[in-house]
Amino acid sequence: MTDMFDERHAVVLANGVKMPLLGFGCYQIQPEQTKQSVLDALEVGYRHIDTAEAYFNEAEVGAAVRASGLPRADVFVTSKVWICHFGYDETKRVVYRCLERMGLDYLDLMLLHQGFGDYYGAFKALQELYREGVLKAIGVSNFFPRFLLDLIKFGAEPAPMVNQVELHPYFQQPQARALMVQNKVQPEAWAPLAELKNDILHDPVLTAIAHKHGKTVAQVILRFLTQQQVVTLVKSVHKERMVENLQSLEFDLDADDLKDIAALDQGKPLFFDHSSVEAVDQFYGFNENLKQVLD
Ligand SMILES: NC(=O)c1ccc[n+]([C@@H]2O[C@H](COP(=O)([O-])OP(=O)(O)OC[C@H]3O[C@@H](n4cnc5c(N)ncnc54)[C@H](OP(=O)(O)O)[C@@H]3O)[C@@H](O)[C@H]2O)c1
């Protein structure tokens, strides 16, 4: 079986931790379906699983990792702390609760899910838990450039090692990614298939490239990101699609393909504009709703 931690299939974070380039995402997988989906993903060869307390399936992800029979060190597991648990004391508490819920002794990566609220206090807690070895790497998600750089410069050490953001052919964020790379922050893509928005799997440019290589459009999109050393998360509850997506790592796009796909960038998000004033209100609302159920 492919070694998902070898040079072709993994990146090395600023602190030396290896992270598989393609991960299995668990957003919108129902709790009752999660254990089997993660077991299927691990069986077909994924070694990187992404969840979050706000996905309501951390326990099932942990159960699958434990039931898989794989050595713990062979699976890279990420979770995320939601805004209502930001702040030094709350974040420390919920990281331990997450470990207990997942039945794991450590996490490979813990992220702050959003750049709202007391993320400074929360990140300080992650830094301490990192130093204690409970978290092997720490980072953020949805931090747009100004806030990412602020945390890097003013947020003590270690700096975030990963920033998980919306990235797909229609929203490529070249400047934001360059800033991450310059500051040794690993870019990580969520919704690489744009959750199928804008009929992305029938895009004519992507379809032509897929035909040229005898691949599917999903494989072309995923390889576009991983070939540029962007860690990429993709979700599917269908085993045959899990295999299809994983096999995207085994071919290469050429320079013309990369140029043609780069030209598809529309320069604006398909989901939330985290840098906007409206987003503050929107996420304040999400947080008010979620905090009722998360605790
Ligand atoms: N940090 C954040 O704020 C954030 C936000 C969103 C997502 N994420 C993470 O990123 C992961 C991936 O993003 P996502 O789940 O939102 O979207 P995505 O992976 O872009 O798209 C998932 C959708 O694509 C379908 N699909 C997957 N592979 C396919 C294939 N080969 N052919 C056709 N359809 C296919 C899936 O359907 P089926 O399941 O029916 O196959 C599902 O409807 C998440 O699961 C989560 O871990 C993080």
The ligand as an SDF file (V2000), in Angstrom:
LIG
                    3D

 48 52  0  0  0  0  0  0  0  0999 V2000
  -12.3980   24.8710    8.1400 N   0  0  0  0  0  0  0  0  0  0  0  0
  -13.5730   25.0810    7.5900 C   0  0  0  0  0  0  0  0  0  0  0  0
  -14.2340   26.1120    7.8270 O   0  0  0  0  0  0  0  0  0  0  0  0
  -14.1230   24.0550    6.6550 C   0  0  0  0  0  0  0  0  0  0  0  0
  -15.2580   24.3300    5.8850 C   0  0  0  0  0  0  0  0  0  0  0  0
  -15.7330   23.3500    5.0130 C   0  0  0  0  0  0  0  0  0  0  0  0
  -15.0720   22.1360    4.9290 C   0  0  0  0  0  0  0  0  0  0  0  0
  -13.9710   21.8710    5.7050 N   0  0  0  0  0  0  0  0  0  0  0  0
  -13.2380   20.5720    5.6210 C   0  0  0  0  0  0  0  0  0  0  0  0
  -12.9260   20.3050    4.2630 O   0  0  0  0  0  0  0  0  0  0  0  0
  -13.4990   19.0420    3.8840 C   0  0  0  0  0  0  0  0  0  0  0  0
  -13.8470   19.0160    2.4090 C   0  0  0  0  0  0  0  0  0  0  0  0
  -14.7630   20.0390    2.0910 O   0  0  0  0  0  0  0  0  0  0  0  0
  -16.3310   19.8050    1.8700 P   0  0  0  0  0  0  0  0  0  0  0  0
  -16.7260   18.5070    2.4560 O   0  0  0  0  0  0  0  0  0  0  0  0
  -17.0320   21.0050    2.3910 O   0  0  0  0  0  0  0  0  0  0  0  0
  -16.5070   19.8270    0.2940 O   0  0  0  0  0  0  0  0  0  0  0  0
  -15.8660   19.0320   -0.9620 P   0  0  0  0  0  0  0  0  0  0  0  0
  -14.9520   17.9600   -0.4810 O   0  0  0  0  0  0  0  0  0  0  0  0
  -15.3980   20.0620   -1.9060 O   0  0  0  0  0  0  0  0  0  0  0  0
  -17.1560   18.4030   -1.6110 O   0  0  0  0  0  0  0  0  0  0  0  0
  -17.8570   17.3420   -1.0380 C   0  0  0  0  0  0  0  0  0  0  0  0
  -18.9820   16.9720   -2.0100 C   0  0  0  0  0  0  0  0  0  0  0  0
  -18.4300   16.4250   -3.2170 O   0  0  0  0  0  0  0  0  0  0  0  0
  -18.9610   15.1280   -3.4660 C   0  0  0  0  0  0  0  0  0  0  0  0
  -17.8600   14.3400   -4.0400 N   0  0  0  0  0  0  0  0  0  0  0  0
  -16.6950   13.9710   -3.4400 C   0  0  0  0  0  0  0  0  0  0  0  0
  -15.8970   13.3110   -4.2970 N   0  0  0  0  0  0  0  0  0  0  0  0
  -16.5670   13.2410   -5.4740 C   0  0  0  0  0  0  0  0  0  0  0  0
  -16.2560   12.6790   -6.7280 C   0  0  0  0  0  0  0  0  0  0  0  0
  -15.1000   12.0650   -6.9430 N   0  0  0  0  0  0  0  0  0  0  0  0
  -17.1790   12.7900   -7.7250 N   0  0  0  0  0  0  0  0  0  0  0  0
  -18.3460   13.4400   -7.5190 C   0  0  0  0  0  0  0  0  0  0  0  0
  -18.7000   13.9910   -6.3380 N   0  0  0  0  0  0  0  0  0  0  0  0
  -17.8090   13.9000   -5.3230 C   0  0  0  0  0  0  0  0  0  0  0  0
  -19.4540   14.6300   -2.1310 C   0  0  0  0  0  0  0  0  0  0  0  0
  -20.5600   13.7720   -2.2870 O   0  0  0  0  0  0  0  0  0  0  0  0
  -20.6930   12.3270   -1.6040 P   0  0  0  0  0  0  0  0  0  0  0  0
  -20.2690   12.4380   -0.1550 O   0  0  0  0  0  0  0  0  0  0  0  0
  -22.1420   12.0230   -1.7750 O   0  0  0  0  0  0  0  0  0  0  0  0
  -19.8130   11.4150   -2.4010 O   0  0  0  0  0  0  0  0  0  0  0  0
  -19.9050   15.9290   -1.4510 C   0  0  0  0  0  0  0  0  0  0  0  0
  -21.2110   16.2810   -1.8940 O   0  0  0  0  0  0  0  0  0  0  0  0
  -14.7010   18.9300    4.8320 C   0  0  0  0  0  0  0  0  0  0  0  0
  -15.2610   17.6490    4.8760 O   0  0  0  0  0  0  0  0  0  0  0  0
  -14.0860   19.4010    6.1220 C   0  0  0  0  0  0  0  0  0  0  0  0
  -13.2860   18.3960    6.7070 O   0  0  0  0  0  0  0  0  0  0  0  0
  -13.4980   22.8240    6.5570 C   0  0  0  0  0  0  0  0  0  0  0  0
  1  2  1  0
  2  3  2  0
  2  4  1  0
  4  5  1  0
  4 48  2  0
  5  6  2  0
  6  7  1  0
  7  8  2  0
  8  9  1  0
  8 48  1  0
  9 10  1  0
  9 46  1  0
 10 11  1  0
 11 12  1  0
 11 44  1  0
 12 13  1  0
 13 14  1  0
 14 15  2  0
 14 16  1  0
 14 17  1  0
 17 18  1  0
 18 19  2  0
 18 20  1  0
 18 21  1  0
 21 22  1  0
 22 23  1  0
 23 24  1  0
 23 42  1  0
 24 25  1  0
 25 26  1  0
 25 36  1  0
 26 27  1  0
 26 35  1  0
 27 28  2  0
 28 29  1  0
 29 30  1  0
 29 35  2  0
 30 31  1  0
 30 32  2  0
 32 33  1  0
 33 34  2  0
 34 35  1  0
 36 37  1  0
 36 42  1  0
 37 38  1  0
 38 39  2  0
 38 40  1  0
 38 41  1  0
 42 43  1  0
 44 45  1  0
 44 46  1  0
 46 47  1  0
M  CHG  2   8   1  16  -1
M  END
$$$$
